[in-house]
Amino acid sequence: MTTYSAPLRDISFVLHELLDIGQFSHIAPFKAATPTVVEAILKAAARLCEQVLLPINRSGDEEGCRLENGVVRTPSGFREAYQTFAEGGWTSLACDPAFGGQGLPEVVNLAVAEMACSSNLAFYTYPALSHAAYNLIGTHGSDEVKRAFLPRLVDGRWSATMCLTEPHCGTDLGLIRTKAQPESEVGYKLSGTKIFVTGGDHDLTENIVHLVLARLPQAPPGTTGLSLFLVPKYLVNSNGSLGPRNGVSCGSIEKKMGINASATCVMNFDGATGYLIGKKGRGLHCMLSMMDIARLTVGLQGLGLAETAYQRARAYARERLQGRAITGAQCPDRQADPIIVHADVRRMLLTMKAYNEGARALAYWVALHVDLSRQHPDPEARQEAEDLVQLMTPVVKSFFTDYGFEATNLGLQIFGGHGYIREHGMEQLVRDARVGQLYEGTNGIQALDLVRRKIVKKSGRLLRRFFDPIDRFINEQKNYSRMREFTLPLAQAFAKLQQVTAWVVEQGAKDPQQAAAAASDYLRLFALVALGSTWAKIAKVSYAALDNAGEKRFYEGKIITARFYMRRLLPQTSSLVRAIRSGSRPIMELDAEAF
Ligand SMILES: Cc1cc2nc3c(=O)[nH]c(=O)nc-3n(C[C@H](O)[C@H](O)[C@H](O)COP(=O)(O)OP(=O)(O)OC[C@H]3O[C@@H](n4cnc5c(N)ncnc54)[C@H](O)[C@@H]3O)c2cc1C
């Protein structure tokens, strides 16, 4: 039962009814993104995901990638699927027309990304990294480098990687040893080994562009000594044609828990020619601009897999007959009732549904601010949007991948033992979901980024961009009686978040261990409140649409799910607050030897 049907109605609800992207039609990428155009794009993307990517998801997992004579071969069907993907213009959707892109909003691109992650996450890792690299080169590359590399990344003929991790260094990038030696004629020569490089080598594209963090001679130790280099697999001639093979090769591919069709490579750089991107010593800064969009996409991976898990579990719960409803048979003409009658199964389904639909709305809202941060004509509005994106990126990356793993496990649980065996594809979803919590910076590190940097940055300015609109919304809605069941719990949870934020900032200033010990719980609390405000807005929009639309059931479903979120999921905030306020002592007092 490897099914998936793109949730187009829900995506359209978020884009047009909740976010009303039409209100930005005066801003460049939204001019062309009329509702008709967006609907046509999403429908075409849904067809591609359901008919091309989904059918090779399971076989890709089983076959995996293999290294043959120094070249990585992707599983059967991946090359053809990638060709269809690139020729269909899916790599160029949100790229600059100056480099052959379609100039559409990033928020539309991310909606497509969600569907692609739902249908075949391993496949999508390849174009996702290319898009992140496109953003990095577009922001920090010289005009010459942009001219040489962007058009081919945009049309999908070339792909890209990010090369940070080394055997002795993952989180602590200051330990990077890969060296870059200046060479007057060619730029730089890079030597060293990178591990865990996604798409480090494969047979999908003509060329692969590696973005590599390395150290120049005499560079200071730590991250300030890192510079960023572009190292192509094949050198590029001045007329754009491919030149000789560069000194970079795949040493081996990792055998791993999930996303088996995504090649995770050990990459050896043996005097490989590289070109400096950005300023010397600013490598990490440049790389971070690639990782921000990559981190949002990783968050979408959690959502994408959770959506597939939900759809399959929902179908199974309607069909599987076991036991009788506790209040009496619901289907007396059948041997037993479908398991969807049981409260515990409904609890699991609703948890998935509430997280998925809330997360979709929250993620697209952040993606919309990516567009506004780049294209809004008013510099203040651009800055405001940029602040929000910076603040929300670790939250989306971390919470969405945590719940993605939680939700795929719930989906598996609904299948009972049939979820644990391979037949239904549920165990693959769980395995594929797990990596999101690890790569692009582990979730623990994202939480530290939130508490140690983002909430205190610019004297709390980033935080106010998020807090102020929630405050306004609660005040605006407080007199609407039917909204009270949503705004009251939201207001309570929001107040707790504000108080705990002040506590974390104050305690963290005195003793950083307090902030570090609070970090993961704080991020979850933050995310739950963000989803709470999202669900309250969904309830508001749904109430307004309820009477005049022919889709009463759709909007009622939203209101009931919002109620479930407020009553059954948002209350987790209380225990998180208590855990955070217990401080660092319960965590730190046990001697390392006593573990
Ligand atoms: C499938 C896959 C694909 C990947 N793709 C890429 C890629 O394309 N490019 C690339 O460069 N890398 C890639 N990675 C590497 C990935 O980004 C790293 O695995 C990740 O950053 C963590 O590094 P590490 O594995 O060395 O763990 P470590 O850094 O050793 O961390 C181990 C544990 O300690 C915790 N920890 C470490 N330091 C701290 C701290 N200061 N405070 C609190 N906790 C801490 C971590 O959160 C983690 O739980 C990939 C990894 C995988 C598994």
The ligand as an SDF file (V2000), in Angstrom:
LIG
                    3D

 53 58  0  0  0  0  0  0  0  0999 V2000
   22.7070   10.7100    5.7920 C   0  0  0  0  0  0  0  0  0  0  0  0
   23.5620   11.8670    6.1420 C   0  0  0  0  0  0  0  0  0  0  0  0
   23.8100   12.8320    5.1910 C   0  0  0  0  0  0  0  0  0  0  0  0
   24.6470   13.9090    5.4990 C   0  0  0  0  0  0  0  0  0  0  0  0
   24.9210   14.8490    4.5170 N   0  0  0  0  0  0  0  0  0  0  0  0
   25.9010   15.7680    4.7550 C   0  0  0  0  0  0  0  0  0  0  0  0
   26.3440   16.6320    3.7040 C   0  0  0  0  0  0  0  0  0  0  0  0
   25.8050   16.6300    2.5910 O   0  0  0  0  0  0  0  0  0  0  0  0
   27.3750   17.4510    3.9570 N   0  0  0  0  0  0  0  0  0  0  0  0
   27.9970   17.5000    5.1700 C   0  0  0  0  0  0  0  0  0  0  0  0
   28.9470   18.2570    5.3270 O   0  0  0  0  0  0  0  0  0  0  0  0
   27.5740   16.7090    6.1990 N   0  0  0  0  0  0  0  0  0  0  0  0
   26.5410   15.8560    6.0170 C   0  0  0  0  0  0  0  0  0  0  0  0
   26.1220   15.0420    7.0330 N   0  0  0  0  0  0  0  0  0  0  0  0
   26.7530   15.1590    8.3460 C   0  0  0  0  0  0  0  0  0  0  0  0
   25.8320   15.7600    9.3910 C   0  0  0  0  0  0  0  0  0  0  0  0
   25.5850   17.1040    9.1260 O   0  0  0  0  0  0  0  0  0  0  0  0
   26.5200   15.5060   10.7360 C   0  0  0  0  0  0  0  0  0  0  0  0
   26.3770   14.1220   10.9950 O   0  0  0  0  0  0  0  0  0  0  0  0
   25.9520   16.3380   11.8460 C   0  0  0  0  0  0  0  0  0  0  0  0
   26.2910   17.6830   11.6610 O   0  0  0  0  0  0  0  0  0  0  0  0
   26.4700   15.9070   13.2320 C   0  0  0  0  0  0  0  0  0  0  0  0
   27.8530   15.7040   13.2500 O   0  0  0  0  0  0  0  0  0  0  0  0
   28.4230   14.3340   13.8210 P   0  0  0  0  0  0  0  0  0  0  0  0
   27.7040   13.2230   13.1620 O   0  0  0  0  0  0  0  0  0  0  0  0
   29.8900   14.3500   13.6860 O   0  0  0  0  0  0  0  0  0  0  0  0
   28.0190   14.3340   15.3310 O   0  0  0  0  0  0  0  0  0  0  0  0
   28.8260   15.0320   16.5440 P   0  0  0  0  0  0  0  0  0  0  0  0
   29.1540   16.4350   16.1810 O   0  0  0  0  0  0  0  0  0  0  0  0
   29.9080   14.1400   16.9430 O   0  0  0  0  0  0  0  0  0  0  0  0
   27.6930   15.0500   17.6720 O   0  0  0  0  0  0  0  0  0  0  0  0
   27.3410   13.8900   18.4380 C   0  0  0  0  0  0  0  0  0  0  0  0
   26.2430   14.2780   19.4270 C   0  0  0  0  0  0  0  0  0  0  0  0
   26.7380   15.2940   20.3140 O   0  0  0  0  0  0  0  0  0  0  0  0
   25.9190   16.4440   20.2800 C   0  0  0  0  0  0  0  0  0  0  0  0
   26.7770   17.6420   20.3830 N   0  0  0  0  0  0  0  0  0  0  0  0
   27.9190   17.8970   19.7130 C   0  0  0  0  0  0  0  0  0  0  0  0
   28.4110   19.0880   20.0740 N   0  0  0  0  0  0  0  0  0  0  0  0
   27.5540   19.6130   20.9580 C   0  0  0  0  0  0  0  0  0  0  0  0
   27.4870   20.8390   21.6790 C   0  0  0  0  0  0  0  0  0  0  0  0
   28.4040   21.7900   21.5290 N   0  0  0  0  0  0  0  0  0  0  0  0
   26.4420   21.0330   22.5110 N   0  0  0  0  0  0  0  0  0  0  0  0
   25.4760   20.1150   22.6510 C   0  0  0  0  0  0  0  0  0  0  0  0
   25.4870   18.9340   22.0050 N   0  0  0  0  0  0  0  0  0  0  0  0
   26.5020   18.6870   21.1540 C   0  0  0  0  0  0  0  0  0  0  0  0
   25.1830   16.3920   18.9430 C   0  0  0  0  0  0  0  0  0  0  0  0
   23.9580   17.0960   18.9810 O   0  0  0  0  0  0  0  0  0  0  0  0
   25.0060   14.8830   18.7730 C   0  0  0  0  0  0  0  0  0  0  0  0
   23.8560   14.4700   19.4590 O   0  0  0  0  0  0  0  0  0  0  0  0
   25.2370   13.9950    6.7810 C   0  0  0  0  0  0  0  0  0  0  0  0
   24.9580   13.0320    7.7420 C   0  0  0  0  0  0  0  0  0  0  0  0
   24.1380   11.9860    7.4350 C   0  0  0  0  0  0  0  0  0  0  0  0
   23.8720   10.9490    8.5020 C   0  0  0  0  0  0  0  0  0  0  0  0
  1  2  1  0
  2  3  1  0
  2 52  2  0
  3  4  2  0
  4  5  1  0
  4 50  1  0
  5  6  2  0
  6  7  1  0
  6 13  1  0
  7  8  2  0
  7  9  1  0
  9 10  1  0
 10 11  2  0
 10 12  1  0
 12 13  2  0
 13 14  1  0
 14 15  1  0
 14 50  1  0
 15 16  1  0
 16 17  1  0
 16 18  1  0
 18 19  1  0
 18 20  1  0
 20 21  1  0
 20 22  1  0
 22 23  1  0
 23 24  1  0
 24 25  2  0
 24 26  1  0
 24 27  1  0
 27 28  1  0
 28 29  2  0
 28 30  1  0
 28 31  1  0
 31 32  1  0
 32 33  1  0
 33 34  1  0
 33 48  1  0
 34 35  1  0
 35 36  1  0
 35 46  1  0
 36 37  1  0
 36 45  1  0
 37 38  2  0
 38 39  1  0
 39 40  1  0
 39 45  2  0
 40 41  1  0
 40 42  2  0
 42 43  1  0
 43 44  2  0
 44 45  1  0
 46 47  1  0
 46 48  1  0
 48 49  1  0
 50 51  2  0
 51 52  1  0
 52 53  1  0
M  END
$$$$
